[in-house]
Amino acid sequence: MKDEQSKRLFRDAHLDIKTASGVPVTPQTQAPAYQLAFADDDFLCRDELRPVRLQLELLKPEMGLNEAGVDSTVVLFGGARIRRPGEAKSPALEKMSAHYEQARAFAEAVTRRSLAEGGRDWIVTTGGGPGVMEAGNKGAQDAGGRSVGLSIVLPHEQAPNGYVTPELCFNFHYFAIRKMHFLMRARAIAVFPGGFGTM
């Protein structure tokens, strides 16, 4: 009821963006000051707006997970360099490759249990990258379930792995907010071998 009242009381932001983009071109309408604040990327990226960006980064995944019906998660932490057996880039990493299959099997078992209980709880969550993270997301997909990927923008990081459920694949700028999202819904955390970045 309250949402319906709000929709009637406040103007639609998308409609205002569309309306503002259709105004005549003049020096005034082309000036950065004229842009709607919430549609102005340069403004939103200013240092003074960091608190707003932190809040947005906290809120966007929270709303997305709520809307997707994710009530609780099981988080998998582990190394990005651990590959499937036969795909490792060094003998030392090949020795670690058994952990890939262990993480995949664990995530598959957790997801089967989740689906048996309605699919809202114990949703596998990883950092969305390669290695153990990929194994976790793959295990969930192998079981026919969903999984969450909490990626972060890094200079040399690849795109999220292809096993993350697309509508549950979130991208972060702030490490701290990402870590909060790992823990906010976690019922359990499974930690596999990895490097310093794992934790």
C-alpha positions as CSV (number, residue, x, y, z in Angstrom):
1,M,0.0,0.0,0.0
2,K,2.7,2.4,1.0
3,D,4.6,1.8,-2.3
4,E,1.5,2.5,-4.3
5,Q,1.1,5.8,-2.4
6,S,4.7,6.7,-3.0
7,K,4.3,6.1,-6.7
8,R,1.4,8.6,-6.8
9,L,3.2,11.2,-4.7
10,F,6.6,11.3,-6.4
11,R,7.5,11.8,-10.0
12,D,9.0,8.9,-11.9
13,A,12.8,9.3,-12.2
14,H,13.0,7.5,-15.5
15,L,10.4,9.7,-17.0
16,D,12.2,12.8,-15.8
17,I,15.5,11.6,-17.4
18,K,13.6,11.0,-20.7
19,T,12.0,14.4,-20.4
20,A,15.3,16.2,-19.6
21,S,17.0,14.6,-22.6
22,G,14.4,16.1,-24.9
23,V,14.8,19.7,-24.0
24,P,16.1,22.2,-26.7
25,V,19.9,22.3,-27.0
26,T,21.1,25.6,-25.6
27,P,24.3,26.6,-23.7
28,Q,22.3,26.3,-20.5
29,T,20.9,22.8,-21.1
30,Q,24.4,21.6,-22.3
31,A,26.1,22.8,-19.1
32,P,27.0,20.0,-16.5
33,A,25.1,22.0,-13.9
34,Y,21.8,21.4,-15.7
35,Q,22.0,17.6,-15.6
36,L,19.8,15.8,-13.1
37,A,22.1,14.9,-10.2
38,F,21.2,11.3,-10.1
39,A,21.8,10.9,-13.9
40,D,25.2,12.7,-13.9
41,D,28.0,10.2,-13.8
42,D,30.7,12.9,-13.4
43,F,28.9,14.3,-10.4
44,L,28.3,10.9,-8.8
45,C,32.0,10.0,-9.1
46,R,33.3,13.1,-7.2
47,D,35.2,12.4,-4.0
48,E,32.5,14.3,-2.0
49,L,29.9,11.7,-3.2
50,R,31.8,8.7,-1.8
51,P,29.3,8.2,1.1
52,V,26.5,8.1,-1.5
53,R,28.3,5.6,-3.6
54,L,29.0,3.4,-0.5
55,Q,25.3,3.5,0.3
56,L,24.3,2.6,-3.3
57,E,26.8,-0.3,-3.3
58,L,25.3,-1.6,-0.1
59,L,21.7,-1.1,-1.3
60,K,21.8,-2.4,-4.9
61,P,22.8,-6.0,-4.1
62,E,20.6,-6.0,-1.0
63,M,17.6,-5.1,-3.1
64,G,18.5,-7.5,-5.8
65,L,18.9,-10.4,-3.4
66,N,15.6,-9.6,-1.7
67,E,13.8,-9.4,-5.0
68,A,15.3,-12.7,-6.1
69,G,14.1,-14.4,-2.9
70,V,17.6,-15.1,-1.5
71,D,17.1,-15.5,2.3
72,S,20.4,-17.0,3.3
73,T,23.7,-18.1,1.7
74,V,26.6,-20.5,2.1
75,V,29.8,-18.7,1.2
76,L,32.8,-20.4,-0.5
77,F,36.1,-18.7,-0.2
78,G,39.1,-20.1,-2.1
79,G,42.0,-19.5,-4.4
80,A,41.5,-18.1,-7.9
81,R,44.5,-20.0,-9.3
82,I,43.2,-23.4,-8.4
83,R,42.1,-25.1,-11.6
84,R,40.4,-28.3,-12.6
85,P,42.7,-31.3,-12.7
86,G,44.8,-31.2,-15.8
87,E,44.4,-27.4,-16.3
88,A,46.8,-26.1,-13.7
89,K,49.7,-23.9,-14.9
90,S,52.3,-25.3,-12.6
91,P,53.0,-28.6,-10.7
92,A,52.3,-26.9,-7.4
93,L,48.9,-25.8,-8.6
94,E,48.2,-29.2,-10.1
95,K,48.6,-30.7,-6.6
96,M,45.9,-28.2,-5.4
97,S,43.5,-29.1,-8.2
98,A,41.7,-31.7,-6.1
99,H,40.2,-28.7,-4.2
100,Y,38.4,-27.6,-7.3
101,E,36.4,-30.8,-7.5
102,Q,35.9,-30.8,-3.7
103,A,34.4,-27.2,-3.9
104,R,32.3,-28.2,-6.8
105,A,30.9,-31.3,-5.1
106,F,30.3,-29.3,-1.9
107,A,28.4,-26.6,-3.7
108,E,26.3,-29.2,-5.6
109,A,25.4,-30.9,-2.3
110,V,24.5,-27.6,-0.6
111,T,22.4,-26.6,-3.6
112,R,20.5,-29.9,-3.7
113,R,19.6,-29.4,-0.1
114,S,18.6,-25.8,-0.8
115,L,16.3,-26.8,-3.6
116,A,14.7,-29.6,-1.5
117,E,13.9,-26.9,1.1
118,G,12.4,-24.4,-1.4
119,G,15.5,-22.8,-2.9
120,R,15.5,-19.6,-0.8
121,D,18.1,-20.6,1.7
122,W,21.7,-21.8,1.5
123,I,22.3,-20.2,-1.9
124,V,26.0,-20.7,-2.8
125,T,27.8,-17.4,-2.9
126,T,31.4,-16.9,-4.2
127,G,33.6,-14.0,-5.4
128,G,32.4,-14.8,-8.9
129,G,35.9,-15.3,-10.3
130,P,37.9,-18.4,-11.4
131,G,39.3,-21.3,-9.4
132,V,37.5,-22.3,-6.3
133,M,34.9,-19.6,-6.9
134,E,34.1,-21.0,-10.3
135,A,33.9,-24.5,-8.9
136,G,31.3,-23.3,-6.3
137,N,29.1,-21.6,-8.9
138,K,29.5,-24.6,-11.2
139,G,28.4,-27.0,-8.5
140,A,25.3,-25.0,-7.9
141,Q,24.5,-25.0,-11.6
142,D,25.2,-28.7,-11.9
143,A,22.5,-29.2,-9.2
144,G,20.0,-27.1,-11.2
145,G,20.1,-24.2,-8.7
146,R,21.1,-20.5,-8.5
147,S,24.3,-19.0,-7.2
148,V,25.5,-15.6,-6.3
149,G,28.8,-14.0,-7.5
150,L,30.2,-10.9,-5.7
151,S,32.8,-9.6,-8.2
152,I,35.1,-6.6,-7.7
153,V,36.8,-4.3,-10.1
154,L,40.5,-5.0,-10.2
155,P,43.1,-3.8,-12.7
156,H,43.9,-7.3,-14.1
157,E,40.7,-9.3,-13.1
158,Q,38.7,-11.2,-15.7
159,A,35.0,-11.1,-16.2
160,P,32.9,-13.2,-13.8
161,N,32.9,-16.9,-14.4
162,G,30.1,-18.3,-16.6
163,Y,28.4,-20.3,-13.9
164,V,27.1,-17.4,-11.8
165,T,23.4,-16.8,-12.1
166,P,23.3,-13.6,-14.2
167,E,20.7,-11.7,-12.2
168,L,22.7,-12.6,-9.0
169,C,26.1,-11.4,-10.4
170,F,27.0,-8.1,-8.6
171,N,30.1,-5.9,-9.2
172,F,31.7,-3.9,-6.5
173,H,34.2,-1.0,-6.2
174,Y,34.6,-1.1,-2.4
175,F,36.2,-4.2,-0.8
176,A,34.5,-3.4,2.6
177,I,31.0,-3.4,1.2
178,R,31.7,-6.6,-0.8
179,K,32.9,-8.3,2.4
180,M,29.8,-7.1,4.2
181,H,27.6,-8.7,1.5
182,F,29.5,-12.0,1.9
183,L,28.5,-12.1,5.6
184,M,25.1,-10.4,5.8
185,R,23.1,-13.5,4.7
186,A,25.7,-16.2,5.4
187,R,24.5,-19.2,7.4
188,A,27.9,-21.0,6.8
189,I,31.3,-20.2,5.3
190,A,33.5,-22.9,3.6
191,V,37.1,-21.9,3.3
192,F,39.3,-23.7,0.7
193,P,43.0,-23.1,0.2
194,G,43.9,-19.9,-1.4
195,G,46.1,-16.8,-1.3
196,F,46.0,-13.7,0.8
197,G,43.1,-12.3,-1.3
198,T,40.9,-15.2,-0.3
199,M,40.2,-13.6,3.1
